Amino acid sequence: MIKIFLANLGFRRPMYPLATPPMGLLFLAGYIRKYIPHAEIKIVNQRVENYSIDDLVSLIYEFKPNILGLSALTIFAHLVNEVSTKVKGVLPDTWVVLGGPHASSVRSQALVDIPSLDIVVPGEGEVSFKLIVEGYPKRDNLYDIPGIIWRDNSGGIVENSGPLLVEEDLDKLPFPAYDLIDLRKYWKIQSMAPVPLRRYASIVSSRGCPYKCIWCHSVFGKKIRFCSPERILDEMTYLHKNYGVDDFEFLDDNFNFNRIRVIKFAELIRNKGLKVKLAFPNAIRGDLANEDEVEALYSAGTYMCSFALETGSPRLQKFTCKNLDIPKFLKSIELMAKKGVYTNGFFMMGFPTETEEELRMTIETACNSMLHTASFFTVIPFPGTPLYEWLEKNRPEKLKALSYMNADFAGAKINLTDLPDEVLFKYQRRAMLKFYLNPKRLLRLAKVYPHPFLLSLYFPIYIYRTTKGIFIKDSD
């Protein structure tokens, strides 16, 4: 029997309370169990338990894994070194594997920075991780796994040629291993959707993104693949039967990219008479959602939907390669809001070359929209993104003082514009104040919000953002 410990690293804080099921690790575990049924697997999400590093490491010691798989956002990547170093000190034969967003961002640099790390899987991990598990404990077996980066017996870093192997047909992936976590714990914690205290499950029904936004990661690449509507319904049925879930939170980057799939998915739900609630907190592509698509999503049970504009400046839409059609985007929000769907917006402030006029354009676009809530994030450059590469070439001085360590809504103070810091962050605070100090908007919010009496829970965060004015998205 081979033992595998999978850990999602990070902490929750009062002003940064989010924690969702670690879908990447759950997919990984489900895949390993399908092909290596004798494997014993344990999953720990540090962000749910808020374990200290020592507590987490103690759990790993107790389990004595042959392979330790770690996943982390870049803002929590500093934890990887501490965890892996302590584990290798006691369990030297354990292979420590890093995957997830940070691994995809920094690739071989992770092995340079962390001597106790053995393997990096820079992207979609199921197939590669299975081959790693099958190759344990002989490192020479790793030469035959395309795309992974690893440390050989002499300590040298080897970057295997070729792309990572992936499962092209997402319907062939087994369900995520929901049974390896306590799903009920997540019902008491803020999820990605700003709707607390509900019996929900997260679903990822597509991978990849064909768009080329310069700030974005590329864990799943630029080719988009989908689960079929039938497969989505099978997973929802499984979650309802086994956990009593009737609220589903879709974390896709582009759930509505394929309109035919959206329409068919909604038809299946209606035809089966399912009474479910759907939330899209990671945002749909706003300028793709026409009346038919909005009607389909609403009829299927959609009650919450996010929209990501990022910038109200047409010039910056082109510069950042978001290339969003702003009038169509605003129309989609209006269509959703008029259905009684709770609409949430994402905006980013502080792009390189951004001017005061363009900051005002973003604020005005947000405030003149029918969004019920909105967040105004600071633009943060993550390694491995076109934005980071642009700054290295054109504004290298902007990167010198950047630290991601524990960066959250109160950290990573970076200003990529040519404006003074006080000007950028003043506009960020002004955006929050102007957007929310609108009695009509607040009344509309109270009418559509699933639990209006819980809105007061967000008041401290609102005060924090309007006074500190510095915060980032929980992704890279």
C-alpha positions as CSV (number, residue, x, y, z in Angstrom):
1,M,0.0,0.0,0.0
2,I,1.2,3.5,-0.8
3,K,0.2,6.4,1.4
4,I,-0.5,9.9,0.1
5,F,-1.1,13.0,2.1
6,L,-2.6,16.0,0.2
7,A,-2.6,19.5,1.8
8,N,-4.0,22.8,0.7
9,L,-2.0,25.5,2.4
10,G,-3.2,28.9,3.7
11,F,-5.0,30.7,6.5
12,R,-8.3,32.4,7.1
13,R,-8.3,35.8,8.8
14,P,-11.1,38.1,10.0
15,M,-10.8,40.3,6.9
16,Y,-10.0,37.3,4.6
17,P,-12.5,34.7,5.7
18,L,-12.8,32.6,2.5
19,A,-12.4,28.8,2.3
20,T,-13.8,26.6,-0.4
21,P,-13.5,22.8,-0.9
22,P,-10.0,22.1,-2.4
23,M,-11.3,21.0,-5.7
24,G,-7.9,20.4,-7.3
25,L,-6.9,18.0,-4.5
26,L,-10.3,16.3,-4.6
27,F,-10.1,15.6,-8.3
28,L,-6.5,14.4,-7.8
29,A,-7.6,12.0,-5.0
30,G,-10.6,10.7,-7.0
31,Y,-8.3,10.0,-10.0
32,I,-5.7,8.2,-8.0
33,R,-8.3,6.0,-6.3
34,K,-9.7,5.0,-9.7
35,Y,-6.3,3.8,-11.1
36,I,-4.4,2.9,-7.9
37,P,-7.2,1.5,-5.6
38,H,-4.8,0.3,-3.0
39,A,-3.6,3.8,-2.3
40,E,-4.5,5.3,1.1
41,I,-5.2,9.0,0.8
42,K,-5.7,11.8,3.4
43,I,-6.7,15.4,2.5
44,V,-6.3,18.4,4.8
45,N,-7.4,21.9,3.9
46,Q,-5.4,24.2,6.2
47,R,-7.6,27.1,5.4
48,V,-10.6,25.4,6.9
49,E,-9.1,24.1,10.1
50,N,-6.7,27.1,10.4
51,Y,-4.1,24.7,11.6
52,S,-0.7,26.1,12.6
53,I,2.2,24.8,10.6
54,D,3.3,22.7,13.6
55,D,-0.2,21.1,13.9
56,L,-0.3,20.4,10.2
57,V,3.2,18.9,10.2
58,S,2.2,16.7,13.2
59,L,-0.7,15.3,11.2
60,I,1.7,14.5,8.4
61,Y,4.2,12.8,10.8
62,E,1.4,10.7,12.2
63,F,0.2,9.6,8.7
64,K,3.7,8.8,7.5
65,P,3.0,9.3,3.8
66,N,5.2,8.0,1.0
67,I,4.2,11.1,-1.0
68,L,3.2,14.5,0.3
69,G,1.3,16.7,-2.2
70,L,1.1,20.4,-1.5
71,S,-1.0,23.0,-3.2
72,A,-0.8,26.7,-2.6
73,L,-1.7,30.1,-4.0
74,T,1.4,32.4,-4.4
75,I,0.2,34.5,-1.4
76,F,0.7,31.4,0.8
77,A,3.7,29.9,-1.1
78,H,6.1,30.7,1.7
79,L,4.4,28.0,3.8
80,V,5.6,25.4,1.4
81,N,9.2,25.7,2.4
82,E,8.4,25.5,6.1
83,V,6.2,22.5,5.8
84,S,8.4,20.5,3.4
85,T,11.6,21.2,5.3
86,K,10.1,20.0,8.6
87,V,8.6,16.9,6.9
88,K,11.8,15.9,5.2
89,G,13.7,16.3,8.4
90,V,11.7,13.5,10.0
91,L,10.5,11.6,6.8
92,P,13.5,11.9,4.4
93,D,12.2,9.2,2.0
94,T,8.9,11.0,1.5
95,W,8.6,12.7,-1.9
96,V,7.2,16.2,-1.6
97,V,5.3,17.3,-4.7
98,L,4.1,20.9,-5.3
99,G,1.1,21.6,-7.6
100,G,-1.5,24.2,-8.0
101,P,-1.4,27.9,-9.0
102,H,2.0,28.7,-7.5
103,A,3.7,25.7,-9.1
104,S,2.3,26.8,-12.4
105,S,3.6,30.3,-11.9
106,V,7.2,29.7,-10.8
107,R,7.9,26.2,-12.2
108,S,11.5,25.2,-11.7
109,Q,12.2,28.3,-9.4
110,A,10.3,26.5,-6.7
111,L,12.9,23.8,-6.6
112,V,15.7,26.4,-6.5
113,D,14.0,28.2,-3.6
114,I,13.0,25.1,-1.6
115,P,15.8,22.5,-1.3
116,S,13.4,20.1,0.5
117,L,11.0,20.0,-2.5
118,D,11.3,17.0,-4.8
119,I,8.9,17.5,-7.7
120,V,6.9,20.3,-9.3
121,V,3.8,19.7,-11.4
122,P,3.2,23.0,-13.3
123,G,-0.4,22.6,-14.4
124,E,-3.2,20.0,-14.5
125,G,-2.1,17.2,-12.3
126,E,-4.2,14.1,-12.3
127,V,-2.3,12.0,-15.0
128,S,1.2,13.2,-14.0
129,F,0.6,12.6,-10.3
130,K,-0.7,9.1,-11.0
131,L,2.5,8.4,-12.9
132,I,4.6,9.9,-10.0
133,V,2.8,7.6,-7.5
134,E,3.4,4.6,-9.7
135,G,7.1,5.5,-10.0
136,Y,7.7,5.8,-6.3
137,P,10.3,5.2,-4.8
138,K,12.7,5.1,-7.8
139,R,13.5,8.6,-9.0
140,D,14.8,7.3,-12.4
141,N,11.1,6.5,-13.2
142,L,10.4,10.2,-13.3
143,Y,12.4,10.7,-16.5
144,D,9.5,9.3,-18.5
145,I,6.8,11.7,-17.2
146,P,6.4,14.6,-19.7
147,G,6.3,18.2,-18.4
148,I,7.2,17.6,-14.7
149,I,10.2,19.3,-13.0
150,W,12.1,17.3,-10.4
151,R,15.3,16.8,-8.4
152,D,17.4,13.8,-9.4
153,N,19.5,11.6,-7.1
154,S,22.4,14.1,-7.4
155,G,20.3,17.0,-6.4
156,G,20.2,18.4,-10.0
157,I,17.0,20.0,-11.4
158,V,15.5,18.1,-14.4
159,E,12.8,19.7,-16.5
160,N,11.2,16.9,-18.6
161,S,10.3,17.9,-22.2
162,G,6.9,17.9,-23.6
163,P,3.5,19.1,-22.3
164,L,1.9,17.6,-19.2
165,L,-0.4,14.7,-19.9
166,V,-4.0,15.6,-19.3
167,E,-7.4,13.9,-19.6
168,E,-8.9,15.6,-22.6
169,D,-12.4,14.2,-22.0
170,L,-13.5,15.7,-18.6
171,D,-16.5,13.3,-18.5
172,K,-14.0,10.5,-18.0
173,L,-12.7,12.0,-14.8
174,P,-14.1,10.3,-11.6
175,F,-16.1,12.6,-9.3
176,P,-13.9,14.6,-6.9
177,A,-13.3,12.6,-3.6
178,Y,-15.8,14.6,-1.6
179,D,-15.9,11.8,1.1
180,L,-12.3,12.7,2.0
181,I,-13.3,16.0,3.5
182,D,-16.0,17.1,5.9
183,L,-18.2,19.0,3.5
184,R,-20.4,20.2,6.3
185,K,-17.6,22.3,7.8
186,Y,-17.7,24.5,4.7
187,W,-21.3,25.3,5.3
188,K,-20.3,27.4,8.3
189,I,-17.5,29.3,6.5
190,Q,-17.6,32.0,3.9
191,S,-17.3,30.5,0.5
192,M,-16.4,32.3,-2.8
193,A,-20.0,33.4,-3.0
194,P,-20.7,36.2,-0.5
195,V,-23.6,34.3,0.8
196,P,-22.8,32.6,4.2
197,L,-24.4,29.7,6.1
198,R,-25.8,27.5,3.4
199,R,-25.7,23.8,2.5
200,Y,-23.7,24.0,-0.7
201,A,-21.1,22.1,-2.7
202,S,-18.6,23.5,-5.2
203,I,-18.5,22.2,-8.8
204,V,-15.9,22.6,-11.5
205,S,-17.5,21.7,-14.9
206,S,-14.9,23.1,-17.3
207,R,-11.1,23.7,-17.5
208,G,-9.1,26.2,-19.5
209,C,-9.7,29.7,-20.8
210,P,-9.3,30.9,-24.4
211,Y,-8.9,34.5,-23.3
212,K,-5.5,36.1,-22.7
213,C,-5.9,38.5,-19.8
214,I,-2.4,39.6,-18.9
215,W,-2.8,39.1,-15.1
216,C,-4.1,35.5,-15.2
217,H,-2.6,32.2,-14.4
218,S,-2.5,29.3,-16.9
219,V,-3.0,26.2,-14.7
220,F,-5.4,24.6,-17.2
221,G,-4.0,26.3,-20.4
222,K,-5.8,28.3,-23.1
223,K,-7.8,25.4,-24.6
224,I,-11.2,25.2,-22.9
225,R,-12.8,21.7,-22.2
226,F,-16.2,21.0,-20.8
227,C,-18.0,18.4,-18.8
228,S,-21.3,17.5,-20.6
229,P,-24.6,18.7,-19.1
230,E,-25.4,15.1,-18.3
231,R,-22.2,14.7,-16.3
232,I,-22.8,17.9,-14.4
233,L,-26.3,16.6,-13.5
234,D,-24.9,13.3,-12.4
235,E,-22.5,15.0,-10.0
236,M,-25.2,17.2,-8.6
237,T,-27.5,14.2,-8.1
238,Y,-24.6,12.4,-6.3
239,L,-24.1,15.4,-4.0
240,H,-27.8,15.8,-3.2
241,K,-28.2,12.1,-2.5
242,N,-25.1,11.7,-0.3
243,Y,-24.9,15.1,1.4
244,G,-28.4,16.7,1.0
245,V,-26.9,19.5,-1.1
246,D,-29.3,21.6,-3.2
247,D,-27.1,24.7,-3.6
248,F,-24.3,24.4,-6.1
249,E,-21.5,26.9,-6.5
250,F,-19.8,26.7,-9.9
251,L,-16.2,27.7,-9.9
252,D,-15.6,27.6,-13.7
253,D,-13.6,30.4,-15.3
254,N,-16.0,30.4,-18.3
255,F,-19.1,28.4,-17.5
256,N,-21.1,30.2,-20.3
257,F,-18.5,30.1,-23.0
258,N,-20.5,27.4,-24.8
259,R,-24.1,28.7,-25.1
260,I,-25.5,25.4,-26.4
261,R,-24.2,23.6,-23.3
262,V,-25.7,26.2,-21.0
263,I,-29.1,25.9,-22.7
264,K,-29.1,22.1,-22.6
265,F,-27.9,22.1,-18.9
266,A,-30.9,24.3,-18.0
267,E,-33.3,22.1,-20.0
268,L,-32.1,19.0,-18.2
269,I,-32.7,20.6,-14.8
270,R,-36.2,21.7,-15.8
271,N,-37.1,18.4,-17.5
272,K,-36.1,16.5,-14.4
273,G,-38.0,18.8,-12.2
274,L,-35.0,19.5,-10.0
275,K,-35.4,22.2,-7.3
276,V,-31.8,23.5,-7.0
277,K,-30.1,26.8,-6.5
278,L,-27.1,27.8,-8.6
279,A,-24.4,30.4,-7.9
280,F,-21.6,31.5,-10.1
281,P,-19.3,33.5,-7.8
282,N,-16.2,33.2,-10.1
283,A,-18.1,35.2,-12.7
284,I,-19.5,34.3,-16.1
285,R,-18.2,36.1,-19.3
286,G,-20.6,39.1,-19.2
287,D,-20.5,40.1,-22.8
288,L,-21.5,36.6,-23.9
289,A,-24.7,36.3,-21.9
290,N,-27.7,37.2,-24.1
291,E,-31.3,37.1,-23.1
292,D,-31.7,33.4,-24.0
293,E,-28.7,32.4,-21.9
294,V,-29.8,34.6,-18.9
295,E,-33.3,33.1,-19.1
296,A,-31.9,29.6,-19.2
297,L,-29.6,30.2,-16.1
298,Y,-32.4,31.8,-14.2
299,S,-34.9,29.1,-15.0
300,A,-32.4,26.5,-13.8
301,G,-32.2,28.1,-10.4
302,T,-29.6,30.8,-10.6
303,Y,-29.8,33.2,-7.7
304,M,-26.3,34.6,-7.6
305,C,-24.0,35.6,-10.4
306,S,-20.7,37.5,-10.6
307,F,-19.5,39.6,-13.5
308,A,-15.9,40.6,-14.0
309,L,-15.3,43.9,-15.8
310,E,-12.0,44.7,-14.2
311,T,-11.6,48.1,-15.9
312,G,-14.1,50.6,-17.4
313,S,-11.4,52.0,-19.8
314,P,-11.7,50.7,-23.4
315,R,-8.0,51.4,-23.8
316,L,-7.1,49.2,-20.8
317,Q,-9.5,46.5,-22.0
318,K,-7.2,46.2,-25.0
319,F,-4.0,46.7,-23.1
320,T,-4.9,43.9,-20.7
321,C,-6.2,41.7,-23.5
322,K,-9.5,41.3,-21.6
323,N,-11.2,42.8,-24.6
324,L,-14.6,42.9,-23.0
325,D,-17.5,44.6,-24.8
326,I,-18.6,47.0,-22.0
327,P,-22.1,47.8,-23.2
328,K,-22.9,44.1,-23.6
329,F,-21.5,43.4,-20.2
330,L,-23.7,46.0,-18.6
331,K,-26.7,44.7,-20.5
332,S,-26.1,41.2,-19.1
333,I,-26.0,42.5,-15.6
334,E,-29.3,44.4,-16.2
335,L,-30.9,41.2,-17.5
336,M,-29.9,39.2,-14.5
337,A,-30.8,41.9,-12.0
338,K,-34.2,42.3,-13.5
339,K,-34.8,38.6,-12.9
340,G,-34.1,39.1,-9.2
341,V,-30.7,37.5,-9.4
342,Y,-28.1,38.8,-6.9
343,T,-25.4,40.3,-9.1
344,N,-21.8,40.9,-7.9
345,G,-19.0,42.7,-9.7
346,F,-15.2,42.4,-9.9
347,F,-13.0,45.4,-10.7
348,M,-9.3,46.0,-10.7
349,M,-7.5,49.3,-10.1
350,G,-3.8,50.1,-10.6
351,F,-2.9,48.7,-14.1
352,P,0.4,49.9,-15.6
353,T,-0.2,53.2,-17.5
354,E,-3.6,53.7,-15.9
355,T,-4.6,57.3,-15.5
356,E,-6.8,59.1,-13.0
357,E,-9.4,59.5,-15.8
358,E,-9.4,55.8,-16.3
359,L,-9.8,55.1,-12.6
360,R,-12.8,57.4,-12.7
361,M,-14.2,55.5,-15.7
362,T,-14.0,52.2,-13.8
363,I,-15.8,53.8,-10.8
364,E,-18.5,55.4,-12.9
365,T,-19.1,52.1,-14.8
366,A,-19.5,50.2,-11.6
367,C,-21.7,52.8,-10.0
368,N,-23.9,53.2,-13.0
369,S,-24.5,49.5,-13.4
370,M,-27.2,47.4,-11.8
371,L,-24.7,45.4,-9.7
372,H,-25.8,44.8,-6.2
373,T,-22.3,44.4,-4.7
374,A,-18.8,45.0,-6.0
375,S,-15.1,44.6,-5.1
376,F,-12.3,46.9,-6.3
377,F,-9.1,44.9,-6.2
378,T,-5.5,46.1,-6.4
379,V,-3.7,44.8,-9.5
380,I,-1.0,42.4,-8.4
381,P,1.5,40.9,-10.9
382,F,2.1,37.2,-10.3
383,P,5.1,35.3,-11.7
384,G,4.5,33.5,-15.0
385,T,1.9,35.9,-16.2
386,P,2.2,38.3,-19.2
387,L,1.7,41.2,-16.8
388,Y,4.7,40.2,-14.7
389,E,6.8,39.8,-17.9
390,W,5.7,43.2,-19.1
391,L,6.8,44.8,-15.9
392,E,10.1,43.0,-16.0
393,K,10.7,44.6,-19.4
394,N,9.1,48.0,-18.9
395,R,8.9,48.8,-15.2
396,P,11.3,46.5,-13.3
397,E,11.5,48.9,-10.4
398,K,7.9,48.1,-9.6
399,L,8.8,44.5,-8.8
400,K,11.7,45.2,-6.4
401,A,9.7,45.7,-3.3
402,L,6.9,43.3,-4.1
403,S,6.2,40.6,-1.5
404,Y,3.4,38.1,-1.7
405,M,3.9,36.7,1.9
406,N,0.5,36.5,3.5
407,A,-0.8,39.1,1.1
408,D,-4.6,39.5,1.3
409,F,-7.1,42.3,1.4
410,A,-4.6,44.2,3.6
411,G,-1.4,43.4,1.9
412,A,0.9,43.4,-1.1
413,K,1.1,47.2,-1.3
414,I,2.1,47.7,-4.9
415,N,1.2,50.5,-7.3
416,L,1.9,49.7,-10.9
417,T,0.6,53.0,-12.2
418,D,2.7,56.2,-12.6
419,L,0.4,57.9,-10.1
420,P,1.4,58.5,-6.4
421,D,0.3,55.8,-4.0
422,E,-2.0,58.1,-2.2
423,V,-3.8,58.9,-5.4
424,L,-4.4,55.3,-6.5
425,F,-5.6,54.1,-3.0
426,K,-7.7,57.2,-2.6
427,Y,-9.6,56.2,-5.7
428,Q,-9.9,52.7,-4.5
429,R,-11.5,53.9,-1.3
430,R,-13.7,56.3,-3.2
431,A,-14.9,53.5,-5.4
432,M,-16.2,51.6,-2.4
433,L,-17.8,54.6,-0.8
434,K,-19.5,55.8,-3.9
435,F,-20.7,52.4,-4.9
436,Y,-22.3,51.5,-1.5
437,L,-23.5,54.9,-0.3
438,N,-26.4,54.6,-2.6
439,P,-29.7,54.1,-0.8
440,K,-31.4,52.6,-3.9
441,R,-28.6,50.1,-4.4
442,L,-28.8,49.0,-0.8
443,L,-32.6,48.6,-1.0
444,R,-32.2,46.5,-4.2
445,L,-29.6,44.4,-2.4
446,A,-31.8,43.8,0.6
447,K,-34.6,42.6,-1.7
448,V,-32.5,40.0,-3.6
449,Y,-29.9,38.9,-1.0
450,P,-30.7,35.3,0.2
451,H,-30.3,36.2,3.9
452,P,-30.7,40.0,4.3
453,F,-30.3,39.8,8.1
454,L,-26.8,38.5,7.6
455,L,-25.6,41.5,5.5
456,S,-24.4,43.1,8.7
457,L,-21.7,40.5,8.9
458,Y,-19.9,42.2,6.1
459,F,-20.0,45.7,7.7
460,P,-16.5,45.3,9.3
461,I,-15.0,44.2,6.0
462,Y,-16.6,47.2,4.3
463,I,-15.2,49.6,6.9
464,Y,-11.8,48.0,6.5
465,R,-11.7,48.3,2.8
466,T,-12.9,51.9,2.8
467,T,-10.2,52.8,5.3
468,K,-7.3,50.6,4.1
469,G,-8.2,50.5,0.4
470,I,-5.8,47.8,-0.5
471,F,-6.9,44.3,-1.4
472,I,-6.4,41.6,-4.0
473,K,-8.2,38.7,-5.6
474,D,-7.8,35.3,-4.1
475,S,-6.3,33.8,-7.3
476,D,-3.2,33.8,-9.4
